Amino acid sequence: FYEDKYSVFLGFLLRDRILPDDILADRMHFLIKDVNRIALRLRQDHLLRIYTRSEVRPYDGKTINRTYYYIEYDMFVDVTRWKLHRMRLVLE
């Protein structure tokens, strides 16, 4: 259904359950804005959930918003089944 970068993104989330955007960007060797772009597409397709939380940086005490990504497995399975069903209808 998707290009390789989307599969790699989902692969990291399948292995680690929940990851912040900066760690995903580091592992994928992408910029954070590219990771956010990939996540936006997956979120629009209901394959991904996003959680934003305010955190305090330990070295300067500044508050930042940190975005976490995770997969809601029930929705993921339902969306995948629906996409496969639509593919079968097109092929028939």
Chimera marker file (.cmm) of the C-alpha trace (Angstrom):
<marker_set name="trace">
<marker id="1" x="0.000" y="0.000" z="0.000" r="1" g="1" b="0" radius="0.5"/>
<marker id="2" x="2.800" y="2.401" z="0.861" r="1" g="1" b="0" radius="0.5"/>
<marker id="3" x="6.359" y="3.341" z="-0.041" r="1" g="1" b="0" radius="0.5"/>
<marker id="4" x="9.309" y="1.884" z="1.868" r="1" g="1" b="0" radius="0.5"/>
<marker id="5" x="9.687" y="4.827" z="4.244" r="1" g="1" b="0" radius="0.5"/>
<marker id="6" x="6.172" y="4.235" z="5.604" r="1" g="1" b="0" radius="0.5"/>
<marker id="7" x="6.913" y="0.548" z="6.146" r="1" g="1" b="0" radius="0.5"/>
<marker id="8" x="10.151" y="1.364" z="7.977" r="1" g="1" b="0" radius="0.5"/>
<marker id="9" x="8.303" y="3.884" z="10.144" r="1" g="1" b="0" radius="0.5"/>
<marker id="10" x="5.661" y="1.312" z="11.097" r="1" g="1" b="0" radius="0.5"/>
<marker id="11" x="8.361" y="-1.323" z="11.619" r="1" g="1" b="0" radius="0.5"/>
<marker id="12" x="10.053" y="0.795" z="14.279" r="1" g="1" b="0" radius="0.5"/>
<marker id="13" x="6.724" y="1.328" z="16.026" r="1" g="1" b="0" radius="0.5"/>
<marker id="14" x="5.873" y="-2.364" z="15.897" r="1" g="1" b="0" radius="0.5"/>
<marker id="15" x="9.159" y="-3.182" z="17.586" r="1" g="1" b="0" radius="0.5"/>
<marker id="16" x="9.179" y="-0.434" z="20.238" r="1" g="1" b="0" radius="0.5"/>
<marker id="17" x="5.427" y="0.265" z="20.749" r="1" g="1" b="0" radius="0.5"/>
<marker id="18" x="5.746" y="4.031" z="21.339" r="1" g="1" b="0" radius="0.5"/>
<marker id="19" x="8.469" y="6.423" z="20.190" r="1" g="1" b="0" radius="0.5"/>
<marker id="20" x="8.992" y="10.192" z="20.200" r="1" g="1" b="0" radius="0.5"/>
<marker id="21" x="9.547" y="11.982" z="16.907" r="1" g="1" b="0" radius="0.5"/>
<marker id="22" x="13.183" y="12.881" z="17.577" r="1" g="1" b="0" radius="0.5"/>
<marker id="23" x="14.202" y="9.266" z="18.210" r="1" g="1" b="0" radius="0.5"/>
<marker id="24" x="12.309" y="8.084" z="15.119" r="1" g="1" b="0" radius="0.5"/>
<marker id="25" x="14.046" y="10.758" z="13.046" r="1" g="1" b="0" radius="0.5"/>
<marker id="26" x="17.422" y="9.642" z="14.377" r="1" g="1" b="0" radius="0.5"/>
<marker id="27" x="16.771" y="5.958" z="13.665" r="1" g="1" b="0" radius="0.5"/>
<marker id="28" x="15.426" y="6.608" z="10.167" r="1" g="1" b="0" radius="0.5"/>
<marker id="29" x="18.163" y="9.166" z="9.363" r="1" g="1" b="0" radius="0.5"/>
<marker id="30" x="15.503" y="11.748" z="8.437" r="1" g="1" b="0" radius="0.5"/>
<marker id="31" x="14.761" y="15.244" z="9.646" r="1" g="1" b="0" radius="0.5"/>
<marker id="32" x="11.999" y="15.605" z="12.233" r="1" g="1" b="0" radius="0.5"/>
<marker id="33" x="9.804" y="17.449" z="9.724" r="1" g="1" b="0" radius="0.5"/>
<marker id="34" x="10.094" y="14.492" z="7.317" r="1" g="1" b="0" radius="0.5"/>
<marker id="35" x="9.089" y="12.087" z="10.083" r="1" g="1" b="0" radius="0.5"/>
<marker id="36" x="6.110" y="14.325" z="10.886" r="1" g="1" b="0" radius="0.5"/>
<marker id="37" x="5.117" y="14.292" z="7.200" r="1" g="1" b="0" radius="0.5"/>
<marker id="38" x="5.192" y="10.492" z="7.128" r="1" g="1" b="0" radius="0.5"/>
<marker id="39" x="3.223" y="10.343" z="10.381" r="1" g="1" b="0" radius="0.5"/>
<marker id="40" x="0.603" y="12.728" z="9.006" r="1" g="1" b="0" radius="0.5"/>
<marker id="41" x="-0.121" y="10.421" z="6.064" r="1" g="1" b="0" radius="0.5"/>
<marker id="42" x="-0.350" y="7.367" z="8.324" r="1" g="1" b="0" radius="0.5"/>
<marker id="43" x="-2.565" y="9.257" z="10.744" r="1" g="1" b="0" radius="0.5"/>
<marker id="44" x="-4.922" y="10.284" z="7.935" r="1" g="1" b="0" radius="0.5"/>
<marker id="45" x="-5.213" y="6.600" z="7.019" r="1" g="1" b="0" radius="0.5"/>
<marker id="46" x="-5.997" y="5.737" z="10.687" r="1" g="1" b="0" radius="0.5"/>
<marker id="47" x="-2.900" y="3.546" z="11.062" r="1" g="1" b="0" radius="0.5"/>
<marker id="48" x="-1.176" y="5.712" z="13.651" r="1" g="1" b="0" radius="0.5"/>
<marker id="49" x="-2.002" y="7.621" z="16.804" r="1" g="1" b="0" radius="0.5"/>
<marker id="50" x="-0.232" y="10.731" z="18.070" r="1" g="1" b="0" radius="0.5"/>
<marker id="51" x="0.191" y="11.885" z="21.658" r="1" g="1" b="0" radius="0.5"/>
<marker id="52" x="1.723" y="15.270" z="22.527" r="1" g="1" b="0" radius="0.5"/>
<marker id="53" x="3.031" y="15.961" z="26.000" r="1" g="1" b="0" radius="0.5"/>
<marker id="54" x="4.802" y="18.890" z="27.652" r="1" g="1" b="0" radius="0.5"/>
<marker id="55" x="8.148" y="17.953" z="29.123" r="1" g="1" b="0" radius="0.5"/>
<marker id="56" x="10.878" y="19.865" z="30.910" r="1" g="1" b="0" radius="0.5"/>
<marker id="57" x="14.383" y="19.582" z="29.524" r="1" g="1" b="0" radius="0.5"/>
<marker id="58" x="16.726" y="18.567" z="32.336" r="1" g="1" b="0" radius="0.5"/>
<marker id="59" x="19.706" y="20.685" z="31.282" r="1" g="1" b="0" radius="0.5"/>
<marker id="60" x="17.988" y="24.094" z="31.055" r="1" g="1" b="0" radius="0.5"/>
<marker id="61" x="14.544" y="23.695" z="32.651" r="1" g="1" b="0" radius="0.5"/>
<marker id="62" x="12.751" y="24.827" z="29.496" r="1" g="1" b="0" radius="0.5"/>
<marker id="63" x="9.324" y="23.330" z="28.709" r="1" g="1" b="0" radius="0.5"/>
<marker id="64" x="8.930" y="21.729" z="25.280" r="1" g="1" b="0" radius="0.5"/>
<marker id="65" x="6.144" y="19.835" z="23.559" r="1" g="1" b="0" radius="0.5"/>
<marker id="66" x="7.199" y="16.311" z="22.645" r="1" g="1" b="0" radius="0.5"/>
<marker id="67" x="5.252" y="14.235" z="20.143" r="1" g="1" b="0" radius="0.5"/>
<marker id="68" x="4.934" y="10.481" z="20.610" r="1" g="1" b="0" radius="0.5"/>
<marker id="69" x="3.706" y="8.018" z="17.989" r="1" g="1" b="0" radius="0.5"/>
<marker id="70" x="2.085" y="4.654" z="18.590" r="1" g="1" b="0" radius="0.5"/>
<marker id="71" x="-0.090" y="2.107" z="16.802" r="1" g="1" b="0" radius="0.5"/>
<marker id="72" x="-3.574" y="1.287" z="18.038" r="1" g="1" b="0" radius="0.5"/>
<marker id="73" x="-3.650" y="-2.357" z="16.992" r="1" g="1" b="0" radius="0.5"/>
<marker id="74" x="-7.434" y="-2.847" z="16.808" r="1" g="1" b="0" radius="0.5"/>
<marker id="75" x="-7.815" y="0.062" z="14.401" r="1" g="1" b="0" radius="0.5"/>
<marker id="76" x="-4.698" y="-1.013" z="12.470" r="1" g="1" b="0" radius="0.5"/>
<marker id="77" x="-6.164" y="-4.480" z="11.844" r="1" g="1" b="0" radius="0.5"/>
<marker id="78" x="-9.550" y="-3.068" z="10.822" r="1" g="1" b="0" radius="0.5"/>
<marker id="79" x="-8.017" y="-0.595" z="8.362" r="1" g="1" b="0" radius="0.5"/>
<marker id="80" x="-5.783" y="-3.275" z="6.857" r="1" g="1" b="0" radius="0.5"/>
<marker id="81" x="-8.737" y="-5.632" z="6.405" r="1" g="1" b="0" radius="0.5"/>
<marker id="82" x="-10.750" y="-2.857" z="4.770" r="1" g="1" b="0" radius="0.5"/>
<marker id="83" x="-7.912" y="-2.014" z="2.363" r="1" g="1" b="0" radius="0.5"/>
<marker id="84" x="-7.526" y="-5.685" z="1.405" r="1" g="1" b="0" radius="0.5"/>
<marker id="85" x="-11.265" y="-5.964" z="0.866" r="1" g="1" b="0" radius="0.5"/>
<marker id="86" x="-11.212" y="-2.907" z="-1.424" r="1" g="1" b="0" radius="0.5"/>
<marker id="87" x="-8.295" y="-4.400" z="-3.378" r="1" g="1" b="0" radius="0.5"/>
<marker id="88" x="-10.219" y="-7.654" z="-3.854" r="1" g="1" b="0" radius="0.5"/>
<marker id="89" x="-13.239" y="-5.746" z="-5.153" r="1" g="1" b="0" radius="0.5"/>
<marker id="90" x="-11.094" y="-3.847" z="-7.643" r="1" g="1" b="0" radius="0.5"/>
<marker id="91" x="-9.415" y="-7.010" z="-8.852" r="1" g="1" b="0" radius="0.5"/>
<marker id="92" x="-12.714" y="-8.854" z="-9.378" r="1" g="1" b="0" radius="0.5"/>
<link id1="1" id2="2" r="1" g="1" b="0" radius="0.2"/>
<link id1="2" id2="3" r="1" g="1" b="0" radius="0.2"/>
<link id1="3" id2="4" r="1" g="1" b="0" radius="0.2"/>
<link id1="4" id2="5" r="1" g="1" b="0" radius="0.2"/>
<link id1="5" id2="6" r="1" g="1" b="0" radius="0.2"/>
<link id1="6" id2="7" r="1" g="1" b="0" radius="0.2"/>
<link id1="7" id2="8" r="1" g="1" b="0" radius="0.2"/>
<link id1="8" id2="9" r="1" g="1" b="0" radius="0.2"/>
<link id1="9" id2="10" r="1" g="1" b="0" radius="0.2"/>
<link id1="10" id2="11" r="1" g="1" b="0" radius="0.2"/>
<link id1="11" id2="12" r="1" g="1" b="0" radius="0.2"/>
<link id1="12" id2="13" r="1" g="1" b="0" radius="0.2"/>
<link id1="13" id2="14" r="1" g="1" b="0" radius="0.2"/>
<link id1="14" id2="15" r="1" g="1" b="0" radius="0.2"/>
<link id1="15" id2="16" r="1" g="1" b="0" radius="0.2"/>
<link id1="16" id2="17" r="1" g="1" b="0" radius="0.2"/>
<link id1="17" id2="18" r="1" g="1" b="0" radius="0.2"/>
<link id1="18" id2="19" r="1" g="1" b="0" radius="0.2"/>
<link id1="19" id2="20" r="1" g="1" b="0" radius="0.2"/>
<link id1="20" id2="21" r="1" g="1" b="0" radius="0.2"/>
<link id1="21" id2="22" r="1" g="1" b="0" radius="0.2"/>
<link id1="22" id2="23" r="1" g="1" b="0" radius="0.2"/>
<link id1="23" id2="24" r="1" g="1" b="0" radius="0.2"/>
<link id1="24" id2="25" r="1" g="1" b="0" radius="0.2"/>
<link id1="25" id2="26" r="1" g="1" b="0" radius="0.2"/>
<link id1="26" id2="27" r="1" g="1" b="0" radius="0.2"/>
<link id1="27" id2="28" r="1" g="1" b="0" radius="0.2"/>
<link id1="28" id2="29" r="1" g="1" b="0" radius="0.2"/>
<link id1="29" id2="30" r="1" g="1" b="0" radius="0.2"/>
<link id1="30" id2="31" r="1" g="1" b="0" radius="0.2"/>
<link id1="31" id2="32" r="1" g="1" b="0" radius="0.2"/>
<link id1="32" id2="33" r="1" g="1" b="0" radius="0.2"/>
<link id1="33" id2="34" r="1" g="1" b="0" radius="0.2"/>
<link id1="34" id2="35" r="1" g="1" b="0" radius="0.2"/>
<link id1="35" id2="36" r="1" g="1" b="0" radius="0.2"/>
<link id1="36" id2="37" r="1" g="1" b="0" radius="0.2"/>
<link id1="37" id2="38" r="1" g="1" b="0" radius="0.2"/>
<link id1="38" id2="39" r="1" g="1" b="0" radius="0.2"/>
<link id1="39" id2="40" r="1" g="1" b="0" radius="0.2"/>
<link id1="40" id2="41" r="1" g="1" b="0" radius="0.2"/>
<link id1="41" id2="42" r="1" g="1" b="0" radius="0.2"/>
<link id1="42" id2="43" r="1" g="1" b="0" radius="0.2"/>
<link id1="43" id2="44" r="1" g="1" b="0" radius="0.2"/>
<link id1="44" id2="45" r="1" g="1" b="0" radius="0.2"/>
<link id1="45" id2="46" r="1" g="1" b="0" radius="0.2"/>
<link id1="46" id2="47" r="1" g="1" b="0" radius="0.2"/>
<link id1="47" id2="48" r="1" g="1" b="0" radius="0.2"/>
<link id1="48" id2="49" r="1" g="1" b="0" radius="0.2"/>
<link id1="49" id2="50" r="1" g="1" b="0" radius="0.2"/>
<link id1="50" id2="51" r="1" g="1" b="0" radius="0.2"/>
<link id1="51" id2="52" r="1" g="1" b="0" radius="0.2"/>
<link id1="52" id2="53" r="1" g="1" b="0" radius="0.2"/>
<link id1="53" id2="54" r="1" g="1" b="0" radius="0.2"/>
<link id1="54" id2="55" r="1" g="1" b="0" radius="0.2"/>
<link id1="55" id2="56" r="1" g="1" b="0" radius="0.2"/>
<link id1="56" id2="57" r="1" g="1" b="0" radius="0.2"/>
<link id1="57" id2="58" r="1" g="1" b="0" radius="0.2"/>
<link id1="58" id2="59" r="1" g="1" b="0" radius="0.2"/>
<link id1="59" id2="60" r="1" g="1" b="0" radius="0.2"/>
<link id1="60" id2="61" r="1" g="1" b="0" radius="0.2"/>
<link id1="61" id2="62" r="1" g="1" b="0" radius="0.2"/>
<link id1="62" id2="63" r="1" g="1" b="0" radius="0.2"/>
<link id1="63" id2="64" r="1" g="1" b="0" radius="0.2"/>
<link id1="64" id2="65" r="1" g="1" b="0" radius="0.2"/>
<link id1="65" id2="66" r="1" g="1" b="0" radius="0.2"/>
<link id1="66" id2="67" r="1" g="1" b="0" radius="0.2"/>
<link id1="67" id2="68" r="1" g="1" b="0" radius="0.2"/>
<link id1="68" id2="69" r="1" g="1" b="0" radius="0.2"/>
<link id1="69" id2="70" r="1" g="1" b="0" radius="0.2"/>
<link id1="70" id2="71" r="1" g="1" b="0" radius="0.2"/>
<link id1="71" id2="72" r="1" g="1" b="0" radius="0.2"/>
<link id1="72" id2="73" r="1" g="1" b="0" radius="0.2"/>
<link id1="73" id2="74" r="1" g="1" b="0" radius="0.2"/>
<link id1="74" id2="75" r="1" g="1" b="0" radius="0.2"/>
<link id1="75" id2="76" r="1" g="1" b="0" radius="0.2"/>
<link id1="76" id2="77" r="1" g="1" b="0" radius="0.2"/>
<link id1="77" id2="78" r="1" g="1" b="0" radius="0.2"/>
<link id1="78" id2="79" r="1" g="1" b="0" radius="0.2"/>
<link id1="79" id2="80" r="1" g="1" b="0" radius="0.2"/>
<link id1="80" id2="81" r="1" g="1" b="0" radius="0.2"/>
<link id1="81" id2="82" r="1" g="1" b="0" radius="0.2"/>
<link id1="82" id2="83" r="1" g="1" b="0" radius="0.2"/>
<link id1="83" id2="84" r="1" g="1" b="0" radius="0.2"/>
<link id1="84" id2="85" r="1" g="1" b="0" radius="0.2"/>
<link id1="85" id2="86" r="1" g="1" b="0" radius="0.2"/>
<link id1="86" id2="87" r="1" g="1" b="0" radius="0.2"/>
<link id1="87" id2="88" r="1" g="1" b="0" radius="0.2"/>
<link id1="88" id2="89" r="1" g="1" b="0" radius="0.2"/>
<link id1="89" id2="90" r="1" g="1" b="0" radius="0.2"/>
<link id1="90" id2="91" r="1" g="1" b="0" radius="0.2"/>
<link id1="91" id2="92" r="1" g="1" b="0" radius="0.2"/>
</marker_set>
